[in-house]
Structure formats: structure tokens, C-alpha cells
Amino acid sequence: MDHPHLLSLFLLGLLAHAEAQGPPASGVEVGRPFEVSVNVDLVQLYATVRDRAGKFVVGLSESDFEVYEDGVRQTVRLFAHEDIPVTVGLVVDHSGSMKGKLTEVTSAARSFVRSSNPADRMFVINFNEKVILGLPASIQFTNRSDELEAAILRTLPMGQTALYDATAEALQLLGGDDRDKKVLIVISDGGDNVSKHTLTGLLNMAGQSSTLIYTIGIFDAEDPDRNPGVLRQLSQATGGEAFFPGELRNIVKACEGIARDIRNQYSLGYVSHNAAQPGAHRRIRVVARSAASGKLRVRARAGYISRPVNGKGSR
């Protein structure tokens, strides 16, 4: 059975509170369907918590966390530590510099599927100077490694690099998805030379989304197009992580690590009181402590760009 959406749980809690207030007051028309108008701006976070040895920390409770927005401590309204199904987009560079590298990329994709929640669903976006959907039109998502491999290999490596356009399209696809947790894995050298989107615009899109972006940098030391800084910016802006395997054979290990990271995160949510100023950047800091280990290492998104409530009440 699918895990209930975190936002749905939150709204159900509000509904229960409203119903607990009793029947409508005198003067309210009786016989009309009961209606609840909810206007919330829920900020959702996914936090990876590790101890000093780098191991995942499990068993923490809501009281072990502190969340701050612009230095002000927030009240945590949602809390969970469960391996919930996610929607994952694989964004794969197919520019000329990727010749000879896609075999290892497909091996990494297979390993990622094996290490992921069986209920995860995935899609592929390939890009060179064009952005191409990898799966056939008849298949929106898949969790089959053979279909993902075929999707990656459908596009030949050639031409220039539209990294920003491809990542922006993947974010837009995820924006219409109904699952709470969404992830992008971007595999590229980080260079871009033909995109219509700018890096600033892409980072703004990422800042308004709750999507986690993980990046894997594949490049040689002499590669003139390499730009690891861009890959770090994309991951750090969203609470993901950047990997630079060095050797092609280590891409598999990076993808397995990303899958474990996704499955071991804590989900946190709070209602921001700053939502009346769309376009402003809000800084977030998450702190976790345990009686056994003291202060722990937490990785989560460092902020977001506020925007009008989208009808779902989430970021």
C-alpha cells in the first residue's frame, strides 16, 4: 500500500481540529456541506543525519530536531522517518565528451534501481544541444533496469551541452508529479554552452522546488568543459550531494550511495510565516542531537525562494 502523502496527513490534521470545534455557530446557514478553507505554506525538508563516523543515524524523534528559518526557530508540524516511494529523474549528458562513458552510466543506473525502493518510479532525460525524453511515449515512468538502460542508450553522444535546459525541463516534469518526495540525479561534466536557461534562473527554479538534486561529475582532468562548481551549486541548493568519482568504475558506487541516502532521510515540515513576500530568499538551518552521540551532522537544503501558495500549500 502506498505511503500517505505527508501534506495530506497535515491537512487531515487541520480538518480534524476544525471538526473538533463543534457545529457551526448561530447565524450560519444549516444544511450546507461542511467546508474548510485552508491556506498554508508548508516548507518540506528531507534531512540526512550521520554520526561522526559517517554512518546513518536512525531512531531519532521529532524532539531531537531543531529547524530555523532566517535564524528563527520553527515549529515542526510534520515528522517521519520512513522509506517512502519517490519519483526520480535521471538527467544524462549525451554531448560529445560522453563518448565511451555511457556503458558505465547504464551500469550505474541498473545498480541504482537495485538499491532503490521497489515502488520508486523513474524517468530519463537525455541531452546534448537538445533535450530528449529517454523513455518511449507509451511509458511515463519505470522501475525496470532494462527500460532505463534502453532509455539512456536511445540517444547517441554528440554535439554540445544544454545542461541547464535539461535540468529545468526535469524540474518542470517533477512539478506536476503527485508524490511528495522527488529527486533528480544529474550526470554530466557540468559544462553548458547552448542553453536558453541561465544558471541563475535554474538555481531560482530549484530554490522554489522541494526536489533534491544529486549530481555526479564525469570528466577528465584535461576536459576543457568541466565545471564541478555548477554541479556543487545545484546539489547544495537543494539538500542533495555532489559526487566526483574520478574513475568511471566508481560511478556505480556513487549511484548506490545516492539510493541509500534517499532511503534513510528524515522528512520534516513546518509552516512558514514569511510567505507573504514571494521572491525572497529564506535561509534554513537544521540541527539534530541525540543523547548517545550529541550533536550530529545534518545535510538538508540551506534555503528556499518563497513563492505564492501553489494550491497544494507546499514548496
C-alpha positions in Angstrom: 0.0 0.0 0.0 1.4 3.5 -0.9 2.5 5.7 2.0 0.0 8.6 2.5 1.3 11.9 1.4 2.8 14.0 4.1 0.9 17.0 3.1 -2.4 15.0 3.1 -1.6 14.0 6.7 -1.1 17.6 7.6 -4.3 18.8 6.0 -6.3 15.9 7.7 -4.9 17.1 11.0 -6.2 20.6 10.3 -9.6 19.2 9.3 -9.8 17.1 12.5 -9.0 20.2 14.5 -11.8 22.2 12.7 -14.3 19.5 13.2 -13.5 19.3 16.9 -14.6 22.9 17.3 -18.2 21.6 17.1 -21.3 22.6 15.0 -21.5 25.9 13.2 -22.3 29.0 15.3 -25.8 30.6 15.3 -26.5 32.6 12.1 -24.6 30.2 9.9 -26.8 28.5 7.3 -27.5 24.9 8.3 -27.7 22.2 5.7 -24.8 23.3 3.5 -22.0 20.9 3.1 -19.3 21.3 5.7 -16.4 23.3 4.2 -12.9 24.0 5.4 -10.8 26.7 3.8 -7.1 26.0 4.3 -4.3 28.4 3.3 -1.0 27.1 4.4 2.6 27.5 3.1 4.2 24.2 4.1 8.0 24.0 3.8 9.1 20.4 3.3 12.6 19.3 4.1 14.5 16.0 3.7 17.4 15.7 6.1 20.2 13.2 6.0 21.7 12.6 9.5 25.1 11.0 10.1 27.3 10.4 13.2 30.9 11.4 13.4 31.9 8.2 11.7 29.7 9.0 8.7 27.1 6.3 9.5 23.3 7.0 9.1 21.6 7.8 12.4 18.3 6.1 12.8 15.7 6.2 15.6 15.7 10.0 16.2 12.4 11.6 17.3 10.9 14.9 16.4 12.2 16.4 19.7 15.8 15.6 18.5 15.5 18.2 15.7 15.5 22.0 15.6 14.7 23.9 12.4 15.5 27.6 12.0 14.3 29.9 9.2 16.2 33.2 8.9 17.5 32.5 12.5 14.0 32.0 14.0 13.2 28.6 15.4 10.2 27.0 13.6 7.6 24.6 15.0 7.9 21.2 13.2 4.4 20.2 12.0 5.4 17.1 10.1 7.9 14.4 11.0 8.6 11.0 9.6 11.5 8.6 9.1 10.2 6.0 6.6 11.4 4.6 3.3 8.6 6.2 1.2 8.5 5.7 -2.6 9.9 8.6 -4.6 9.9 9.8 -8.2 13.3 10.0 -9.7 14.5 11.8 -12.8 17.8 10.7 -14.4 19.3 13.6 -16.4 22.2 12.2 -18.5 24.7 14.2 -20.5 25.0 12.9 -24.1 27.3 15.6 -25.5 30.4 14.6 -27.5 32.5 14.4 -24.3 30.4 11.5 -23.1 31.6 9.1 -25.8 32.9 5.9 -24.3 31.3 6.7 -20.9 27.7 5.7 -21.3 28.3 2.0 -20.7 29.4 2.8 -17.2 26.4 5.2 -16.8 23.9 2.4 -17.7 25.6 0.1 -15.2 25.2 2.7 -12.6 21.6 3.1 -13.4 21.0 -0.6 -13.0 22.7 -0.5 -9.6 20.6 2.4 -8.6 17.4 0.5 -9.4 18.6 -2.5 -7.4 19.4 -0.3 -4.4 16.2 1.7 -4.5 12.8 1.2 -3.0 10.9 -1.2 -5.3 8.0 1.2 -5.5 10.1 4.1 -6.8 9.3 5.3 -10.3 11.8 6.9 -12.7 12.2 8.7 -16.0 15.2 9.6 -18.2 16.1 12.9 -19.8 19.0 12.8 -22.3 20.6 15.9 -23.5 23.3 17.3 -25.8 22.3 20.6 -27.5 18.8 19.2 -27.5 16.7 17.8 -24.6 15.2 14.4 -25.3 12.9 12.2 -23.3 14.5 8.8 -23.0 11.5 6.5 -22.4 9.1 5.8 -25.2 6.0 8.0 -25.4 3.9 5.0 -24.2 5.9 4.8 -20.9 5.8 7.7 -18.4 7.8 6.1 -15.6 9.5 2.8 -15.0 11.5 0.9 -12.3 12.8 -1.7 -14.7 16.6 -1.5 -15.2 16.4 -2.8 -18.8 14.0 0.0 -19.7 16.2 2.6 -18.1 19.2 1.2 -19.8 17.5 1.4 -23.2 16.3 4.9 -22.5 19.8 6.1 -21.8 21.2 4.4 -24.9 18.5 5.8 -27.2 20.5 9.0 -27.7 24.0 9.0 -29.3 26.7 11.1 -27.6 27.4 14.0 -29.9 27.2 17.8 -30.1 27.2 20.5 -27.4 25.8 20.7 -23.9 22.4 22.1 -22.7 22.7 21.1 -19.1 20.6 24.0 -17.7 17.7 23.4 -20.2 17.6 19.7 -19.4 17.6 20.2 -15.7 14.9 22.8 -15.9 12.7 20.5 -18.0 13.2 17.7 -15.5 12.2 20.1 -12.6 9.1 21.1 -14.6 8.1 17.4 -15.1 8.5 16.7 -11.4 6.5 19.8 -10.5 3.4 18.1 -11.9 4.0 14.8 -10.1 1.8 13.9 -7.2 4.4 12.3 -4.9 5.7 14.3 -2.0 9.4 13.3 -2.5 11.1 14.0 -5.8 14.7 13.5 -6.8 16.9 14.4 -9.7 20.2 12.7 -10.5 22.3 14.8 -12.9 25.2 13.0 -14.6 27.4 15.5 -16.5 30.7 17.3 -16.7 29.0 20.4 -15.5 29.6 22.5 -18.6 27.0 24.3 -20.6 27.3 26.1 -23.9 23.9 26.3 -25.6 21.1 26.5 -23.0 18.4 29.2 -23.1 18.2 29.0 -19.3 20.9 30.6 -17.3 22.5 29.1 -14.2 20.9 31.9 -12.0 17.4 31.1 -13.5 17.9 27.4 -12.9 19.0 27.9 -9.3 15.9 30.0 -8.8 13.7 27.2 -10.1 15.5 24.7 -7.8 15.0 27.1 -4.9 11.3 27.2 -5.4 11.0 23.4 -5.6 11.3 20.7 -2.9 13.2 18.4 -5.3 16.5 17.0 -4.1 19.2 17.2 -6.8 22.2 14.9 -6.7 25.0 15.4 -9.2 27.7 13.1 -10.5 30.6 14.8 -12.2 32.2 12.8 -15.0 35.2 14.4 -16.6 38.9 14.1 -17.3 41.4 16.4 -15.7 42.1 17.9 -19.1 38.5 18.3 -20.1 38.0 22.0 -21.0 34.2 21.8 -20.5 34.3 20.5 -16.9 32.6 22.7 -14.3 32.4 21.0 -10.9 31.3 24.2 -9.3 28.0 24.2 -11.1 27.3 20.6 -10.0 28.1 21.5 -6.4 25.8 24.6 -6.6 22.9 22.5 -7.9 23.2 19.9 -5.2 23.9 22.2 -2.3 21.0 24.5 -3.2 18.5 21.6 -2.7 20.0 19.5 0.1 21.4 16.8 -2.3 25.1 16.0 -2.7 27.7 16.2 -5.4 29.9 13.2 -6.3 33.1 13.2 -8.3 34.0 9.5 -8.8 37.3 10.2 -10.5 37.3 6.8 -12.3 34.4 5.6 -14.4 34.0 2.4 -12.5 33.2 4.4 -9.3 30.0 5.8 -10.8 28.2 2.6 -9.8 29.3 3.2 -6.1 28.1 6.8 -6.3 24.6 5.8 -7.5 24.3 3.1 -4.8 25.3 5.7 -2.2 22.6 8.1 -3.5 19.9 5.3 -3.3 20.9 4.6 0.3 20.8 8.3 1.1 17.3 8.8 -0.3 16.0 5.8 1.7 17.5 6.9 5.1 16.3 10.5 5.2 14.0 12.2 7.8 11.1 14.2 6.5 10.4 17.5 8.2 7.7 20.1 7.6 6.9 23.5 9.1 4.5 26.4 8.2 6.5 29.5 7.2 5.2 32.8 8.5 7.3 34.6 5.8 5.2 33.5 2.8 3.7 37.0 2.3 6.8 38.1 0.5 7.2 36.0 -2.6 10.6 36.1 -4.3 12.6 36.5 -1.0 15.3 34.0 -0.2 14.8 32.3 3.2 17.8 30.6 5.0 17.2 27.3 6.6 19.3 25.5 9.3 18.5 22.1 10.7 20.1 20.8 13.9 19.9 17.3 15.3 21.2 15.9 18.5 21.0 12.5 20.3 21.6 11.6 23.9 24.1 8.9 22.7 26.1 10.9 20.2 25.5 14.6 21.0 25.3 17.0 18.0 25.1 15.2 14.7 25.9 16.0 11.1 22.8 17.1 9.2 22.5 17.7 5.5 19.4 19.5 4.2 18.5 22.3 1.9 20.1 25.5 3.1 17.2 27.7 2.0 14.4 28.3 -0.5 12.9 31.1 -2.5 9.4 31.9 -1.3 6.6 32.0 -3.8 2.8 32.2 -3.8 1.0 29.1 -2.5 0.5 26.8 -5.5 -2.8 25.4 -4.4 -1.1 22.4 -2.7 0.4 24.5 0.1 3.8 23.0 -0.3 7.2 24.1 -1.6 
